[in-house]
């Protein structure tokens, strides 16, 4: 009863947030009310819509892939593809993630489907962390953002891959089971007997359901991120970061708050290269794609609260310690 009530409340909240997003979009594009609205609201509106417009295409791609996995990938496929050995499973998942062009917004529904199909949680986390951080699109954007500097792109990918491995190995030791809030209903066994048209329609149906399910959490996360950015400007953080340790914390905090798309964050990170040391810039480039504010909200909608908080702590501590250790060598 409590779970049903909680689900209904979240659904109602999701519709309210979608309505609010449409209202803000309508205010921005239709009505000339800038004279009657406070500057802080207009700033929040602009940031919120920019995050939303940036993220929605990748969420759409993610839910379509999730629908494909739901209908066309069976548990037997997963059992054949995923090694039983934890170490090999983590390494393989990180490699697959590195080759998979996904944004941190669209990766969550994909990972949820994979776990529902039988992918172990440690392998799923490896895929979740490397997918948005290490893929051909991110490599190319990082290379161009820093003036065709292959060294920074290589450091981002290499250190990011090592950090993802360490976090996934830690998860394999700390957690068992799926860590999902609720089990996922699977009907892929029945869909295998359907013809192509019926299976394709089932895939679209699952994708639409997934989009509305994840979309409301994306809107909530984007609104919270926009509110934080509006009332705590980036300069407030920048003024506190002077030393190598504090600047690393500042840039990681900035990456978390800004909630930028991993395909575009390198251009923002490059703008700070004259202010902060390289280790702090790498903290910004690595932490943001792995975990940001809107992504945390989306993960909390799928996974148990304790699991998300522990994973967040592991990511923060692993990135921080790794960059502190290697800062004298880069």
C-alpha positions in Angstrom: 0.0 0.0 0.0 2.8 2.4 0.9 4.7 1.5 -2.3 1.6 2.1 -4.4 0.9 5.5 -2.7 4.6 6.5 -3.1 4.4 5.6 -6.8 1.3 7.6 -7.3 2.8 10.6 -5.5 5.8 10.4 -7.8 3.7 10.1 -10.9 1.6 13.2 -9.8 4.9 15.0 -9.0 6.2 14.1 -12.4 3.2 15.5 -14.2 3.5 18.7 -12.2 7.1 19.0 -13.1 6.4 18.4 -16.8 3.7 21.0 -16.6 6.1 23.4 -14.9 8.7 22.8 -17.6 6.1 23.5 -20.4 5.1 26.7 -18.5 8.6 27.9 -18.3 9.2 27.2 -22.0 6.0 29.0 -22.9 7.0 32.0 -20.8 10.3 32.1 -22.6 9.1 31.7 -26.1 5.6 33.3 -26.2 5.0 35.9 -23.6 6.9 39.1 -23.3 6.8 39.2 -19.5 10.5 39.9 -18.8 9.6 43.2 -17.2 7.3 41.6 -14.7 9.5 38.7 -13.6 12.5 38.9 -11.3 15.9 38.4 -12.8 16.6 35.3 -10.6 13.5 33.6 -12.1 14.6 34.4 -15.7 18.1 33.1 -14.9 16.6 29.9 -13.4 14.4 29.6 -16.4 17.3 29.9 -18.9 19.5 27.4 -17.0 16.7 24.9 -16.5 15.7 24.9 -20.2 19.3 24.7 -21.4 19.9 21.6 -19.2 16.6 20.1 -20.3 17.1 20.7 -24.0 20.7 19.4 -23.8 19.7 16.2 -22.0 16.4 15.2 -23.6 17.8 13.8 -26.9 20.2 11.6 -25.0 17.5 10.3 -22.7 15.4 9.6 -25.8 18.2 7.6 -27.3 18.8 5.8 -24.0 15.1 4.7 -23.6 15.0 3.4 -27.2 18.1 1.3 -26.5 16.5 0.2 -23.2 13.4 -0.8 -25.2 15.5 -2.8 -27.6 17.2 -4.6 -24.7 13.9 -5.4 -23.2 12.5 -7.0 -26.3 15.4 -8.4 -28.2 18.0 -9.3 -25.6 17.2 -12.3 -23.5 18.6 -13.5 -20.2 20.3 -16.3 -22.0 22.2 -13.8 -24.1 23.3 -12.0 -20.9 24.5 -15.3 -19.4 26.6 -16.1 -22.5 28.1 -12.6 -22.8 28.9 -11.7 -19.2 31.9 -13.6 -17.7 31.1 -15.3 -14.3 34.4 -14.1 -12.9 33.9 -10.7 -11.2 37.2 -9.3 -12.3 36.6 -10.2 -16.0 33.0 -9.0 -15.8 34.1 -5.6 -14.5 36.8 -5.2 -17.1 34.6 -6.3 -19.9 31.8 -3.9 -18.8 34.2 -1.0 -18.7 35.5 -1.8 -22.1 32.0 -2.0 -23.6 31.1 1.3 -21.9 34.2 2.9 -23.4 33.0 2.0 -26.9 29.3 2.9 -26.2 28.4 6.6 -27.1 26.0 7.4 -24.2 25.3 10.4 -22.1 25.0 10.2 -18.3 21.3 11.1 -18.7 20.5 8.3 -21.1 22.7 5.6 -19.4 20.5 5.1 -16.4 17.5 3.5 -18.2 19.9 1.3 -20.2 21.6 0.1 -17.0 18.3 -0.6 -15.3 17.2 -2.8 -18.2 20.5 -4.6 -18.3 20.3 -5.4 -14.5 16.7 -6.5 -15.0 18.0 -8.9 -17.7 20.6 -10.4 -15.3 23.7 -8.2 -15.6 25.4 -8.2 -12.1 25.5 -4.9 -10.3 29.3 -4.5 -10.4 29.4 -5.0 -14.2 26.4 -2.5 -14.6 28.3 0.1 -12.5 31.4 -0.3 -14.7 29.3 0.3 -17.8 27.4 3.2 -16.2 30.7 5.0 -15.3 32.6 4.5 -18.5 29.7 4.9 -21.0 29.3 8.7 -20.6 33.0 9.4 -19.9 35.0 7.3 -22.4 33.5 7.0 -25.8 34.4 8.3 -29.3 32.2 11.4 -29.1 33.7 12.5 -25.7 37.2 11.8 -26.8 36.7 14.0 -30.0 35.1 16.8 -28.1 37.8 16.8 -25.4 40.5 16.8 -28.1 39.0 19.8 -29.9 38.1 21.8 -26.7 41.7 21.8 -25.5 43.2 23.0 -28.8 43.8 19.5 -30.3 45.7 18.4 -27.2 45.7 14.6 -27.3 47.4 14.5 -23.8 44.5 15.9 -21.9 42.0 13.7 -23.8 44.3 10.7 -23.1 44.5 11.6 -19.4 40.8 12.0 -19.1 40.1 8.6 -20.7 43.0 6.7 -19.1 42.5 8.0 -15.5 38.7 7.8 -15.9 38.9 4.1 -17.0 41.1 3.3 -14.0 38.8 5.1 -11.6 35.8 3.3 -13.0 37.5 -0.1 -12.5 38.3 0.7 -8.9 34.8 1.9 -8.1 33.2 -1.2 -9.8 35.6 -3.5 -7.9 34.6 -1.8 -4.7 30.9 -2.2 -5.5 31.5 -5.9 -6.2 32.9 -6.3 -2.7 30.2 -4.2 -0.9 27.0 -5.1 -2.6 25.1 -8.2 -3.7 21.9 -8.5 -5.7 20.4 -5.9 -8.1 20.1 -3.0 -5.7 17.0 -1.9 -7.6 14.2 -0.3 -5.7 11.7 -2.6 -7.4 12.0 -5.6 -9.7 11.5 -5.0 -13.4 8.7 -6.9 -15.2 10.2 -8.9 -18.1 8.2 -10.2 -20.9 10.9 -10.8 -23.5 10.3 -14.6 -23.5 6.7 -14.0 -24.8 7.8 -11.3 -27.3 10.3 -13.7 -29.0 7.4 -15.6 -30.6 5.8 -12.4 -32.0 6.4 -11.3 -35.6 8.7 -8.4 -36.4 6.0 -5.7 -36.4 4.6 -6.8 -33.1 8.0 -7.0 -31.5 9.0 -3.5 -32.9 5.7 -2.1 -31.5 6.5 -3.7 -28.1 9.9 -2.1 -28.2 8.4 1.4 -28.9 5.8 0.8 -26.1 8.5 0.0 -23.6 10.6 3.0 -24.8 7.7 5.4 -24.3 6.9 4.0 -20.8 10.6 4.3 -19.9 10.8 7.9 -21.3 7.9 9.1 -19.2 9.2 7.2 -16.2 12.7 8.7 -16.4 11.7 12.0 -17.9 10.0 13.2 -14.7 13.2 12.6 -12.7 15.2 14.4 -15.3 13.0 17.4 -15.0 13.2 17.4 -11.2 17.0 17.0 -11.4 17.3 19.8 -14.0 15.1 22.1 -11.9 17.1 21.5 -8.7 20.4 22.0 -10.6 19.1 25.2 -12.1 18.0 26.4 -8.7 21.4 25.7 -7.1 23.2 27.4 -10.0 20.9 30.4 -9.7 21.3 30.9 -6.0 24.9 29.8 -5.7 26.7 31.2 -8.7 29.9 29.5 -10.0 32.0 32.5 -8.8 31.1 31.7 -5.3 32.9 28.3 -5.7 35.7 29.7 -7.7 36.6 32.2 -5.1 37.2 29.4 -2.5 39.6 27.4 -4.6 43.2 28.6 -4.4 45.4 25.6 -3.6 45.6 22.3 -5.4 43.4 20.5 -2.9 40.7 23.1 -2.6 40.7 23.8 -6.3 40.1 20.1 -7.0 37.2 20.1 -4.6 35.8 23.3 -6.2 36.0 21.9 -9.8 34.4 18.6 -8.8 31.7 20.5 -7.0 31.2 22.7 -10.1 30.9 19.6 -12.3 28.3 18.2 -10.0 26.2 21.4 -9.8 26.4 22.4 -13.5 25.2 18.9 -14.6 26.6 19.4 -18.1 26.3 16.8 -20.8 29.5 14.8 -21.1 29.7 15.5 -24.9 30.0 19.3 -24.2 31.5 19.7 -20.7 35.1 19.8 -22.1 34.5 23.2 -23.6 33.5 24.5 -20.2 36.4 22.8 -18.5 38.8 24.3 -21.0 37.7 27.8 -20.0 39.1 27.2 -16.5 42.5 25.9 -17.7 44.2 29.3 -17.1 42.8 29.5 -13.5 43.2 26.0 -12.1 45.9 23.3 -12.3 45.5 20.4 -14.7 44.5 18.0 -11.9 41.5 20.1 -11.0 40.5 20.4 -14.6 40.6 16.6 -14.8 38.5 16.4 -11.7 35.9 18.4 -13.5 36.1 16.3 -16.6 36.0 12.9 -14.9 33.5 13.5 -12.1 30.8 15.3 -14.0 30.1 12.4 -16.5 30.2 9.8 -13.7 27.9 11.6 -11.3 26.1 14.9 -11.3 23.1 16.4 -9.6 20.5 15.5 -12.2 22.0 12.0 -12.7 21.9 11.5 -8.9 18.1 12.2 -8.9 17.6 9.7 -11.8 19.7 7.1 -10.0 17.7 7.5 -6.8 14.6 6.8 -8.8 16.0 3.4 -9.8 18.4 2.3 -7.1 18.2 2.1 -3.3 19.1 5.3 -1.5 22.0 3.7 0.5 23.5 2.2 -2.7 23.5 5.5 -4.6 25.0 7.4 -1.6 27.8 4.8 -1.2 28.5 4.8 -5.0 28.6 8.6 -4.9 31.1 8.5 -2.0 33.2 5.9 -3.7 33.4 8.0 -6.9 34.3 11.2 -5.1 36.9 9.6 -2.9 38.5 7.6 -5.7 38.7 10.5 -8.1 40.1 12.8 -5.4 42.8 10.4 -4.1 43.8 9.3 -7.6 44.3 12.9 -8.9 46.1 13.9 -5.7 48.5 11.0 -6.2 49.2 11.7 -9.8 49.2 15.5 -9.9 52.9 15.7 -9.6 53.4 13.4 -12.7 50.9 15.0 -15.1 
